[in-house]
């Protein structure tokens, strides 16, 4: 868990934006972030991370970390995804991100249509919130930059799978590599393409 904050405090008017990245990939953790923006230090260009170039996401990620009142990046592991299912693991990662904020929010705005159970404050779910709410957009950017970096690192360990290119998503290149080289520990065994390889190789 990676986190930053100025001081321990609680204020009802502080709102955290929360989002996750990585539901669709066949490999790697699902990564979530929570961000409380500082209204005195606005950041231009916050939106859905998928609408931004990789370079712009990285630039904004640094700005968010420098200017936000508080931010936290958390995750649910591959093992938790396989045990719980990806929806529940995503909600768990989001709850962990909120719980990891050093500045306690009074309210959370969550991307999507479901809320994590056990949040420490009231919350609302907002469909397409990452493109509508700057704080949720900021969270999506932090989570995306973090997860992409982890996939690049995984690519260095397993270059034959092409993780730096497809980030773990089930592209033709990834599916072909799975068939050719088999399943590694970072693959999600509950996902159909991975399960099919494991069944075939038994």
Helices and strands as residue ranges (DSSP letters): E 2-5, E 9-21, E 30-36, G 49-51, H 54-67, E 70-76, H 78-84, H 86-99, E 103-111, E 122-126, H 129-132, H 134-157, G 159-161, H 163-166, H 172-181, H 192-200
